[in-house]
Amino acid sequence: CVFAITSRSSFEEIDGFREQILRVKDEDKVPMVLCGNKCDLNDDRQVTTAEGGDKAKTFSCPFHETSAKARINVEESFYDLVREIRKATGGGPGKKSGGKKRAGCNLL
């Protein structure tokens, strides 16, 4: 899930987005990383780093402040998402699955 640190309303909408994802996936927990985007606009900040971190703790997921424009923590966020997916699916580096392969990627 992504919110803009410059928009309190986008941060407040995160709970609803997460609930919708859980409902659609029919799961109690899904692999997720919370990103507070636009960290390059710190002077316009409306959401603190601590608030983002606290929200991520309630979701039991990693948190990163990112900037797509300045390319800050974007790769790290994707790496953490891959780690979360591997934890959830029991996969890991170099681990081969038996039987049919099931491919897919859901980035919302």
N, CA, C and O atoms as a DFTB+ gen file, in Angstrom:
432 C
 N C O
     1  1       0.849      -1.177       0.000
     2  2       0.000       0.000       0.000
     3  2       0.889       1.234       0.000
     4  3       1.954       1.252       0.618
     5  1       0.441       2.247      -0.693
     6  2       1.213       3.479      -0.809
     7  2       0.337       4.665      -0.423
     8  3      -0.819       4.761      -0.834
     9  1       0.908       5.563       0.373
    10  2       0.258       6.832       0.671
    11  2       1.286       7.938       0.462
    12  3       2.488       7.676       0.429
    13  1       0.815       9.162       0.323
    14  2       1.708      10.309       0.175
    15  2       1.919      10.938       1.543
    16  3       0.954      11.241       2.244
    17  1       3.176      11.137       1.927
    18  2       3.440      11.765       3.227
    19  2       2.968      13.218       3.238
    20  3       2.889      13.840       4.297
    21  1       2.660      13.751       2.078
    22  2       2.173      15.127       1.954
    23  2       0.650      15.204       1.986
    24  3       0.078      16.279       1.804
    25  1      -0.014      14.061       2.218
    26  2      -1.479      14.019       2.194
    27  2      -2.014      13.194       3.361
    28  3      -1.941      11.965       3.347
    29  1      -2.547      13.872       4.357
    30  2      -3.142      13.187       5.508
    31  2      -4.280      12.277       5.054
    32  3      -4.429      11.172       5.574
    33  1      -5.080      12.725       4.097
    34  2      -6.224      11.922       3.656
    35  2      -5.779      10.616       3.001
    36  3      -6.426       9.586       3.188
    37  1      -4.691      10.639       2.239
    38  2      -4.223       9.390       1.613
    39  2      -3.766       8.401       2.687
    40  3      -3.953       7.194       2.539
    41  1      -3.171       8.906       3.760
    42  2      -2.752       8.049       4.872
    43  2      -3.970       7.441       5.565
    44  3      -3.968       6.260       5.914
    45  1      -5.001       8.246       5.760
    46  2      -6.207       7.770       6.440
    47  2      -6.977       6.755       5.606
    48  3      -7.756       5.977       6.157
    49  1      -6.779       6.746       4.303
    50  2      -7.464       5.787       3.427
    51  2      -6.799       4.412       3.413
    52  3      -7.388       3.452       2.916
    53  1      -5.593       4.301       3.946
    54  2      -4.831       3.047       3.887
    55  2      -5.573       1.893       4.553
    56  3      -5.582       0.781       4.026
    57  1      -6.195       2.145       5.706
    58  2      -6.926       1.068       6.386
    59  2      -8.007       0.478       5.488
    60  3      -8.168      -0.740       5.417
    61  1      -8.743       1.344       4.807
    62  2      -9.796       0.880       3.908
    63  2      -9.254       0.085       2.736
    64  3      -9.832      -0.928       2.344
    65  1      -8.132       0.548       2.171
    66  2      -7.514      -0.189       1.067
    67  2      -7.070      -1.571       1.521
    68  3      -7.283      -2.562       0.823
    69  1      -6.450      -1.630       2.695
    70  2      -5.976      -2.918       3.205
    71  2      -7.157      -3.865       3.440
    72  3      -7.095      -5.039       3.076
    73  1      -8.218      -3.359       4.041
    74  2      -9.399      -4.192       4.280
    75  2      -9.981      -4.703       2.968
    76  3     -10.408      -5.855       2.881
    77  1      -9.999      -3.856       1.956
    78  2     -10.515      -4.273       0.653
    79  2      -9.638      -5.375       0.052
    80  3     -10.155      -6.340      -0.511
    81  1      -8.334      -5.237       0.168
    82  2      -7.416      -6.262      -0.338
    83  2      -7.652      -7.581       0.385
    84  3      -7.727      -8.632      -0.250
    85  1      -7.769      -7.532       1.711
    86  2      -7.998      -8.756       2.484
    87  2      -9.323      -9.406       2.100
    88  3      -9.416     -10.630       2.006
    89  1     -10.340      -8.591       1.879
    90  2     -11.659      -9.114       1.512
    91  2     -11.609      -9.770       0.127
    92  3     -12.128     -10.871      -0.057
    93  1     -10.991      -9.102      -0.834
    94  2     -10.907      -9.642      -2.195
    95  2     -10.093     -10.931      -2.217
    96  3     -10.460     -11.892      -2.893
    97  1      -8.985     -10.948      -1.475
    98  2      -8.126     -12.136      -1.433
    99  2      -8.702     -13.219      -0.524
   100  3      -8.236     -14.358      -0.551
   101  1      -9.711     -12.879       0.282
   102  2     -10.319     -13.800       1.241
   103  2      -9.257     -14.400       2.166
   104  3      -9.205     -15.611       2.379
   105  1      -8.421     -13.523       2.702
   106  2      -7.319     -13.918       3.583
   107  2      -7.305     -13.018       4.811
   108  3      -7.842     -11.911       4.793
   109  1      -6.677     -13.514       5.883
   110  2      -6.482     -12.705       7.084
   111  2      -5.216     -11.868       6.986
   112  3      -5.100     -10.828       7.633
   113  1      -4.270     -12.323       6.175
   114  2      -3.000     -11.615       6.006
   115  2      -2.518     -11.841       4.582
   116  3      -2.581     -12.955       4.063
   117  1      -2.046     -10.790       3.966
   118  2      -1.450     -10.892       2.631
   119  2      -0.081     -10.220       2.671
   120  3       0.124      -9.289       3.449
   121  1       0.858     -10.679       1.843
   122  2       2.166     -10.025       1.790
   123  2       1.994      -8.557       1.394
   124  3       1.332      -8.237       0.407
   125  1       2.600      -7.684       2.182
   126  2       2.396      -6.260       1.956
   127  2       3.590      -5.468       2.467
   128  3       4.252      -5.871       3.423
   129  1       3.854      -4.353       1.830
   130  2       4.824      -3.363       2.290
   131  2       4.095      -2.025       2.276
   132  3       3.403      -1.700       1.312
   133  1       4.251      -1.257       3.339
   134  2       3.644       0.069       3.405
   135  2       4.687       1.107       3.008
   136  3       5.782       1.144       3.569
   137  1       4.338       1.952       2.033
   138  2       5.267       2.979       1.546
   139  2       4.661       4.363       1.716
   140  3       3.554       4.640       1.255
   141  1       5.413       5.222       2.387
   142  2       5.062       6.634       2.466
   143  2       5.830       7.348       1.366
   144  3       7.019       7.627       1.514
   145  1       5.159       7.640       0.273
   146  2       5.828       8.209      -0.897
   147  2       5.965       9.729      -0.784
   148  3       5.344      10.359       0.072
   149  1       6.769      10.291      -1.644
   150  2       7.055      11.726      -1.740
   151  2       7.925      12.215      -0.584
   152  3       7.772      13.350      -0.133
   153  1       8.833      11.369      -0.104
   154  2       9.701      11.784       1.005
   155  2      10.671      12.882       0.582
   156  3      11.330      13.485       1.430
   157  1      10.762      13.146      -0.709
   158  2      11.585      14.261      -1.183
   159  2      10.910      15.611      -0.924
   160  3      11.539      16.659      -1.078
   161  1       9.645      15.588      -0.536
   162  2       8.897      16.818      -0.251
   163  2       8.690      16.979       1.255
   164  3       7.575      17.228       1.713
   165  1       9.753      16.839       2.006
   166  2       9.681      16.840       3.465
   167  2       9.074      18.127       4.029
   168  3       8.418      18.082       5.070
   169  1       9.272      19.255       3.379
   170  2       8.715      20.522       3.867
   171  2       7.188      20.544       3.813
   172  3       6.553      21.317       4.529
   173  1       6.602      19.702       2.968
   174  2       5.142      19.634       2.832
   175  2       4.546      18.458       3.602
   176  3       3.373      18.132       3.422
   177  1       5.331      17.831       4.443
   178  2       4.934      16.624       5.175
   179  2       3.689      16.867       6.038
   180  3       3.595      17.864       6.755
   181  1       2.736      15.928       5.950
   182  2       1.550      15.937       6.802
   183  2       1.457      14.668       7.647
   184  3       0.656      14.597       8.579
   185  1       2.275      13.671       7.323
   186  2       2.283      12.396       8.048
   187  2       3.706      12.143       8.525
   188  3       4.641      12.171       7.724
   189  1       3.882      11.895       9.821
   190  2       5.226      11.686      10.357
   191  2       5.727      10.283      10.042
   192  3       4.949       9.371       9.760
   193  1       7.029      10.138      10.096
   194  2       7.646       8.825       9.909
   195  2       7.145       7.860      10.976
   196  3       6.887       6.690      10.690
   197  1       7.009       8.350      12.202
   198  2       6.529       7.501      13.299
   199  2       5.114       6.997      13.034
   200  3       4.807       5.843      13.331
   201  1       4.256       7.839      12.484
   202  2       2.888       7.411      12.170
   203  2       2.898       6.299      11.124
   204  3       2.155       5.325      11.241
   205  1       3.733       6.446      10.115
   206  2       3.844       5.403       9.093
   207  2       4.361       4.110       9.682
   208  3       3.837       3.036       9.387
   209  1       5.392       4.206      10.517
   210  2       5.948       3.017      11.158
   211  2       4.948       2.336      12.071
   212  3       4.863       1.108      12.103
   213  1       4.186       3.134      12.817
   214  2       3.167       2.562      13.707
   215  2       2.079       1.846      12.919
   216  3       1.622       0.773      13.313
   217  1       1.665       2.443      11.802
   218  2       0.641       1.814      10.955
   219  2       1.166       0.489      10.404
   220  3       0.437      -0.503      10.376
   221  1       2.424       0.467       9.967
   222  2       3.021      -0.765       9.439
   223  2       3.078      -1.837      10.521
   224  3       2.872      -3.017      10.233
   225  1       3.353      -1.443      11.755
   226  2       3.367      -2.421      12.853
   227  2       1.992      -3.037      13.048
   228  3       1.886      -4.238      13.296
   229  1       0.934      -2.234      12.939
   230  2      -0.412      -2.798      13.087
   231  2      -0.736      -3.752      11.946
   232  3      -1.531      -4.677      12.115
   233  1      -0.121      -3.533      10.780
   234  2      -0.315      -4.419       9.634
   235  2       0.685      -5.575       9.633
   236  3       0.570      -6.487       8.814
   237  1       1.663      -5.550      10.539
   238  2       2.749      -6.548      10.575
   239  2       3.489      -6.608       9.239
   240  3       3.708      -7.682       8.680
   241  1       3.861      -5.447       8.748
   242  2       4.576      -5.395       7.473
   243  2       5.695      -4.359       7.543
   244  3       5.678      -3.488       8.413
   245  1       6.667      -4.446       6.631
   246  2       7.734      -3.448       6.573
   247  2       7.199      -2.078       6.142
   248  3       6.159      -1.973       5.491
   249  1       7.934      -1.041       6.523
   250  2       7.586       0.332       6.147
   251  2       8.804       1.030       5.573
   252  3       9.911       0.919       6.101
   253  1       8.584       1.754       4.479
   254  2       9.641       2.563       3.871
   255  2       9.071       3.919       3.497
   256  3       7.939       4.019       3.022
   257  1       9.858       4.956       3.712
   258  2       9.534       6.242       3.116
   259  2      10.260       6.270       1.782
   260  3      11.460       6.006       1.706
   261  1       9.522       6.591       0.739
   262  2      10.049       6.486      -0.616
   263  2       9.861       7.784      -1.392
   264  3       9.085       8.661      -1.014
   265  1      10.595       7.869      -2.477
   266  2      10.375       8.925      -3.462
   267  2      10.584       8.301      -4.832
   268  3      11.700       7.931      -5.195
   269  1       9.505       8.190      -5.584
   270  2       9.630       7.675      -6.945
   271  2      10.421       8.667      -7.794
   272  3      11.208       8.270      -8.653
   273  1      10.211       9.945      -7.549
   274  2      10.891      10.989      -8.314
   275  2      12.399      10.965      -8.088
   276  3      13.177      11.044      -9.039
   277  1      12.810      10.855      -6.822
   278  2      14.239      10.872      -6.486
   279  2      14.830       9.465      -6.368
   280  3      16.009       9.301      -6.055
   281  1      14.003       8.465      -6.620
   282  2      14.428       7.055      -6.549
   283  2      15.014       6.695      -5.186
   284  3      16.077       6.081      -5.094
   285  1      14.309       7.084      -4.141
   286  2      14.725       6.785      -2.771
   287  2      13.905       5.606      -2.254
   288  3      12.675       5.656      -2.243
   289  1      14.584       4.556      -1.832
   290  2      13.985       3.366      -1.209
   291  2      12.990       2.612      -2.091
   292  3      12.228       1.788      -1.584
   293  1      12.980       2.872      -3.380
   294  2      12.052       2.164      -4.270
   295  2      12.478       0.707      -4.415
   296  3      11.658      -0.196      -4.251
   297  1      13.744       0.473      -4.720
   298  2      14.226      -0.908      -4.853
   299  2      14.085      -1.661      -3.539
   300  3      13.663      -2.817      -3.531
   301  1      14.434      -1.018      -2.430
   302  2      14.344      -1.662      -1.125
   303  2      12.913      -2.099      -0.833
   304  3      12.693      -3.161      -0.251
   305  1      11.946      -1.287      -1.232
   306  2      10.540      -1.633      -1.014
   307  2      10.156      -2.877      -1.800
   308  3       9.458      -3.750      -1.284
   309  1      10.608      -2.962      -3.044
   310  2      10.315      -4.146      -3.852
   311  2      11.024      -5.380      -3.295
   312  3      10.449      -6.468      -3.284
   313  1      12.255      -5.222      -2.837
   314  2      12.965      -6.352      -2.232
   315  2      12.216      -6.852      -1.001
   316  3      12.064      -8.059      -0.813
   317  1      11.747      -5.928      -0.165
   318  2      10.987      -6.336       1.017
   319  2       9.679      -7.016       0.632
   320  3       9.255      -7.966       1.289
   321  1       9.038      -6.532      -0.432
   322  2       7.803      -7.168      -0.881
   323  2       8.068      -8.602      -1.329
   324  3       7.292      -9.505      -1.018
   325  1       9.151      -8.808      -2.050
   326  2       9.515     -10.168      -2.472
   327  2       9.761     -11.044      -1.245
   328  3       9.320     -12.192      -1.204
   329  1      10.460     -10.509      -0.253
   330  2      10.699     -11.277       0.980
   331  2       9.384     -11.640       1.663
   332  3       9.215     -12.765       2.132
   333  1       8.461     -10.695       1.718
   334  2       7.159     -10.950       2.339
   335  2       6.391     -12.028       1.568
   336  3       5.758     -12.893       2.173
   337  1       6.446     -11.975       0.252
   338  2       5.771     -12.989      -0.567
   339  2       6.396     -14.355      -0.325
   340  3       5.682     -15.348      -0.188
   341  1       7.718     -14.413      -0.272
   342  2       8.396     -15.692      -0.027
   343  2       8.052     -16.250       1.340
   344  3       7.853     -17.456       1.486
   345  1       7.978     -15.380       2.351
   346  2       7.594     -15.849       3.689
   347  2       6.187     -16.435       3.672
   348  3       5.927     -17.473       4.280
   349  1       5.289     -15.759       2.973
   350  2       3.891     -16.184       2.946
   351  2       3.686     -17.478       2.169
   352  3       2.797     -18.268       2.488
   353  1       4.511     -17.690       1.147
   354  2       4.326     -18.870       0.302
   355  2       5.276     -20.002       0.651
   356  3       5.203     -21.086       0.071
   357  1       6.163     -19.750       1.593
   358  2       7.118     -20.782       1.985
   359  2       8.247     -20.948       0.998
   360  3       9.030     -21.892       1.106
   361  1       8.348     -20.053       0.042
   362  2       9.416     -20.124      -0.955
   363  2      10.655     -19.420      -0.463
   364  3      10.623     -18.682       0.522
   365  1      11.725     -19.651      -1.145
   366  2      12.977     -18.998      -0.798
   367  2      13.923     -19.047      -1.964
   368  3      13.638     -19.704      -2.966
   369  1      15.041     -18.369      -1.859
   370  2      16.005     -18.386      -2.954
   371  2      16.514     -19.792      -3.222
   372  3      16.896     -20.509      -2.297
   373  1      16.516     -20.177      -4.470
   374  2      17.046     -21.478      -4.848
   375  2      16.146     -22.649      -4.511
   376  3      16.515     -23.799      -4.751
   377  1      14.998     -22.386      -3.972
   378  2      14.089     -23.465      -3.595
   379  2      13.222     -23.828      -4.797
   380  3      12.571     -22.968      -5.390
   381  1      13.222     -25.104      -5.146
   382  2      12.435     -25.554      -6.280
   383  2      11.137     -26.153      -5.770
   384  3      11.114     -26.886      -4.780
   385  1      10.070     -25.830      -6.458
   386  2       8.782     -26.383      -6.073
   387  2       8.523     -27.646      -6.878
   388  3       8.933     -27.761      -8.033
   389  1       7.843     -28.581      -6.254
   390  2       7.496     -29.808      -6.951
   391  2       6.155     -29.650      -7.631
   392  3       5.332     -28.842      -7.202
   393  1       5.928     -30.396      -8.665
   394  2       4.635     -30.363      -9.331
   395  2       4.472     -29.161     -10.232
   396  3       5.428     -28.650     -10.814
   397  1       3.217     -28.722     -10.328
   398  2       2.900     -27.608     -11.219
   399  2       3.440     -26.295     -10.672
   400  3       3.492     -26.063      -9.464
   401  1       3.833     -25.459     -11.604
   402  2       4.246     -24.110     -11.232
   403  2       3.028     -23.207     -11.287
   404  3       2.182     -23.315     -12.175
   405  1       2.966     -22.326     -10.323
   406  2       1.892     -21.344     -10.320
   407  2       2.537     -19.968     -10.296
   408  3       3.145     -19.572      -9.302
   409  1       2.399     -19.257     -11.382
   410  2       3.039     -17.946     -11.486
   411  2       2.012     -16.856     -11.280
   412  3       0.835     -17.012     -11.604
   413  1       2.479     -15.758     -10.738
   414  2       1.601     -14.609     -10.586
   415  2       2.238     -13.556      -9.719
   416  3       3.119     -13.840      -8.907
   417  1       1.788     -12.361      -9.900
   418  2       2.294     -11.242      -9.113
   419  2       1.172     -10.237      -8.967
   420  3       0.558      -9.832      -9.954
   421  1       0.904      -9.833      -7.736
   422  2      -0.119      -8.831      -7.480
   423  2       0.508      -7.635      -6.811
   424  3       0.873      -7.706      -5.638
   425  1       0.642      -6.547      -7.523
   426  2       1.136      -5.299      -6.953
   427  2       0.011      -4.299      -7.035
   428  3      -0.457      -3.960      -8.122
   429  1      -0.418      -3.833      -5.893
   430  2      -1.525      -2.871      -5.871
   431  2      -1.046      -1.551      -5.363
   432  3      -1.828      -0.606      -5.268
